[in-house]
Amino acid sequence: MCCVREMKAAALAVLIGLALMLQAGIANAGPREEIVLAGGCFWCVESDFESVPGVLSAVSGFAGGKTTNPTYKNHTGHYEVVKITFDAGKISREEILHKFMRSIDPTDDGGQFCDRGPAYKTALFYDGAAQKAAAEQAIAEAGQDLGRKIVTRVLPLNGFYAAEDYHQDYYKSSALVLTRAGPKSKAAAYKFYRKACGRDKTVKALWGSAAPFAG
């Protein structure tokens, strides 16, 4: 009986400790915020921002158009976007926007890198006055830093539609896809696409050491 009581006491102590750790984690967590950004291929934006401390998730999708429930094959009028959810106690919306602007070519009004057309143009979507002000400030700062006209749009968010499951986390998926070089994992195909598209090379040439993701 003595051993049983000791085991129960030990188990209770562990549970109390776990509860205290959980409470501490909740107390230290800041408010969650979501922001929707269009930066060309949504695979690339998702890949970039999921590596940022304080970012809780990045979801590829569509926004900015009038089509209801768009799909990858039919998203006319929509931008390819990523909805970034972040802990505002660990990273601010201003930091998110600063990194984003320096991960794209905001002077290109025809698309991004090898992806051309309206769906691949850049935009900052806002939900409320605070996000709008932050977006406009990010545009102004980028223009000052580059000394060039910024064509990235600031647009109201009138809905976000998540892309199909096979587009989510594309950059790290082991699922096989058929490419011009034969069957490859999605992760390998993504790396090939990103390099061939010249995204990092262009961003590095434009932003230099300020580019946060272009190695």
C-alpha positions as CSV (number, residue, x, y, z in Angstrom):
1,M,0.0,0.0,0.0
2,C,2.9,2.3,0.8
3,C,4.4,1.9,-2.7
4,V,1.0,2.5,-4.3
5,R,0.5,5.7,-2.3
6,E,4.0,6.9,-3.4
7,M,3.3,6.1,-7.0
8,K,0.0,8.0,-6.9
9,A,1.7,11.0,-5.2
10,A,4.5,10.9,-7.9
11,A,1.9,10.7,-10.7
12,L,0.0,13.6,-9.2
13,A,3.1,15.7,-8.9
14,V,3.9,15.1,-12.6
15,L,0.4,16.1,-13.6
16,I,0.6,19.3,-11.5
17,G,4.0,20.1,-13.1
18,L,2.6,19.6,-16.6
19,A,-0.4,21.8,-15.8
20,L,1.9,24.5,-14.5
21,M,4.1,24.3,-17.7
22,L,1.0,24.5,-19.9
23,Q,-0.3,27.6,-18.0
24,A,3.1,29.3,-18.3
25,G,3.1,28.6,-22.0
26,I,-0.3,30.1,-22.4
27,A,0.6,33.1,-20.3
28,N,3.7,33.8,-22.4
29,A,1.9,33.4,-25.8
30,G,0.9,36.7,-27.4
31,P,-2.3,37.4,-29.4
32,R,-2.6,35.6,-32.7
33,E,-2.9,37.6,-35.9
34,E,-3.4,36.6,-39.5
35,I,-2.1,38.5,-42.5
36,V,-2.6,37.6,-46.2
37,L,0.2,38.3,-48.7
38,A,0.7,37.7,-52.4
39,G,4.2,37.2,-53.5
40,G,4.1,35.1,-56.7
41,C,4.2,31.3,-56.3
42,F,2.5,30.5,-53.0
43,W,4.8,27.5,-52.4
44,C,7.7,29.8,-52.1
45,V,6.1,32.3,-49.7
46,E,4.8,29.4,-47.6
47,S,8.3,27.9,-47.5
48,D,10.0,31.1,-46.5
49,F,7.7,32.1,-43.7
50,E,7.2,28.7,-42.0
51,S,10.9,29.0,-41.1
52,V,10.4,32.4,-39.3
53,P,10.3,32.3,-35.4
54,G,6.9,33.4,-34.2
55,V,5.1,32.2,-37.3
56,L,2.5,29.6,-36.3
57,S,1.4,28.5,-39.8
58,A,1.4,29.5,-43.4
59,V,-1.4,28.3,-45.7
60,S,-1.4,28.6,-49.5
61,G,-4.5,29.9,-51.1
62,F,-6.3,32.5,-53.2
63,A,-7.7,36.0,-52.5
64,G,-8.6,39.2,-54.3
65,G,-11.0,37.8,-56.9
66,K,-14.7,37.4,-57.3
67,T,-14.9,33.7,-58.0
68,T,-16.4,31.8,-55.1
69,N,-14.5,28.7,-54.0
70,P,-11.6,29.0,-56.5
71,T,-9.4,26.1,-57.4
72,Y,-5.9,26.0,-58.8
73,K,-7.4,25.2,-62.2
74,N,-10.0,28.0,-61.9
75,H,-8.9,31.0,-59.9
76,T,-9.4,33.7,-62.5
77,G,-9.2,37.2,-60.8
78,H,-7.6,35.8,-57.7
79,Y,-4.0,36.2,-56.6
80,E,-2.0,33.3,-55.3
81,V,-1.5,34.2,-51.6
82,V,-0.4,32.8,-48.3
83,K,-2.3,33.4,-45.1
84,I,0.3,33.7,-42.3
85,T,-0.7,33.2,-38.7
86,F,1.7,34.5,-36.2
87,D,2.2,35.1,-32.5
88,A,2.2,38.9,-32.2
89,G,4.0,38.6,-28.9
90,K,7.0,37.1,-30.7
91,I,7.0,38.8,-34.1
92,S,5.1,42.0,-35.2
93,R,3.1,42.5,-38.3
94,E,5.6,45.2,-39.2
95,E,8.4,42.6,-39.1
96,I,6.4,40.2,-41.2
97,L,5.8,42.8,-43.8
98,H,9.4,44.0,-43.8
99,K,10.7,40.5,-44.4
100,F,8.0,39.9,-47.1
101,M,8.8,43.0,-49.1
102,R,12.5,41.9,-49.2
103,S,11.6,38.4,-50.3
104,I,9.9,39.6,-53.5
105,D,10.5,42.0,-56.5
106,P,8.0,44.7,-55.7
107,T,9.0,46.6,-58.8
108,D,7.7,44.0,-61.2
109,D,4.1,44.6,-62.2
110,G,3.9,41.6,-64.6
111,G,4.1,38.8,-62.1
112,Q,7.1,37.4,-60.2
113,F,10.2,35.9,-61.6
114,C,9.3,33.2,-64.2
115,D,5.6,33.2,-63.2
116,R,3.8,35.8,-65.3
117,G,0.3,37.1,-65.2
118,P,-2.2,38.7,-62.8
119,A,-2.3,35.7,-60.4
120,Y,1.4,36.2,-59.7
121,K,1.4,39.9,-59.0
122,T,2.3,41.1,-55.5
123,A,-0.1,42.5,-53.0
124,L,-0.6,43.2,-49.3
125,F,-4.1,42.4,-48.1
126,Y,-5.4,44.1,-45.1
127,D,-8.1,43.4,-42.6
128,G,-8.8,46.6,-40.6
129,A,-7.2,50.0,-40.3
130,A,-4.1,48.9,-38.4
131,Q,-3.1,46.3,-41.0
132,K,-3.7,48.9,-43.8
133,A,-1.5,51.4,-42.1
134,A,1.2,48.9,-41.6
135,A,1.0,47.8,-45.2
136,E,1.3,51.3,-46.5
137,Q,4.2,52.0,-44.3
138,A,6.0,48.8,-45.5
139,I,5.4,50.0,-49.1
140,A,6.9,53.4,-48.4
141,E,9.9,52.0,-46.6
142,A,10.6,49.6,-49.5
143,G,10.4,52.4,-51.9
144,Q,12.9,54.5,-49.9
145,D,15.3,51.6,-49.5
146,L,15.3,50.8,-53.2
147,G,14.9,54.3,-54.6
148,R,12.4,52.9,-57.1
149,K,8.7,52.8,-57.7
150,I,6.9,50.0,-55.8
151,V,4.0,48.5,-57.7
152,T,2.9,46.1,-54.9
153,R,-0.8,46.8,-54.2
154,V,-2.5,47.3,-50.8
155,L,-5.9,45.7,-51.1
156,P,-8.8,45.0,-48.7
157,L,-9.2,41.3,-47.8
158,N,-12.6,40.2,-48.9
159,G,-12.1,36.5,-48.3
160,F,-9.4,33.9,-48.3
161,Y,-9.7,30.4,-49.9
162,A,-7.3,27.7,-49.0
163,A,-5.7,25.9,-52.0
164,E,-6.1,22.2,-52.4
165,D,-4.3,19.9,-49.9
166,Y,-1.7,18.8,-52.4
167,H,-0.4,22.4,-52.6
168,Q,0.1,22.7,-48.8
169,D,3.7,22.1,-47.6
170,Y,4.7,21.3,-51.1
171,Y,8.3,22.2,-50.5
172,K,8.8,19.4,-47.9
173,S,6.5,16.6,-49.2
174,S,8.0,13.2,-50.1
175,A,5.0,12.5,-52.4
176,L,6.1,11.8,-56.0
177,V,5.3,14.0,-59.0
178,L,6.2,13.6,-62.6
179,T,8.6,16.3,-63.9
180,R,10.5,16.9,-67.1
181,A,13.4,15.2,-65.4
182,G,11.3,12.2,-64.5
183,P,9.5,11.3,-61.2
184,K,10.7,13.3,-58.2
185,S,9.5,14.0,-54.7
186,K,7.5,17.3,-54.4
187,A,10.4,18.6,-52.2
188,A,13.0,17.9,-55.0
189,A,10.7,19.3,-57.7
190,Y,10.2,22.4,-55.6
191,K,13.9,23.0,-55.2
192,F,14.4,22.5,-58.9
193,Y,11.5,24.9,-59.7
194,R,12.7,27.6,-57.3
195,K,16.2,27.6,-58.7
196,A,15.2,27.4,-62.3
197,C,12.7,30.3,-61.8
198,G,15.5,32.5,-60.5
199,R,13.6,33.7,-57.4
200,D,16.5,33.8,-55.0
201,K,19.0,35.1,-57.6
202,T,16.7,38.0,-58.5
203,V,15.8,38.9,-54.9
204,K,19.5,38.8,-53.9
205,A,20.5,41.1,-56.8
206,L,17.7,43.5,-55.8
207,W,17.9,43.6,-52.0
208,G,21.5,42.4,-51.3
209,S,22.1,41.5,-47.7
210,A,18.7,42.7,-46.7
211,A,17.1,39.7,-48.4
212,P,16.0,37.5,-45.5
213,F,15.6,34.2,-47.4
214,A,17.8,34.3,-50.4
215,G,20.9,32.3,-49.4
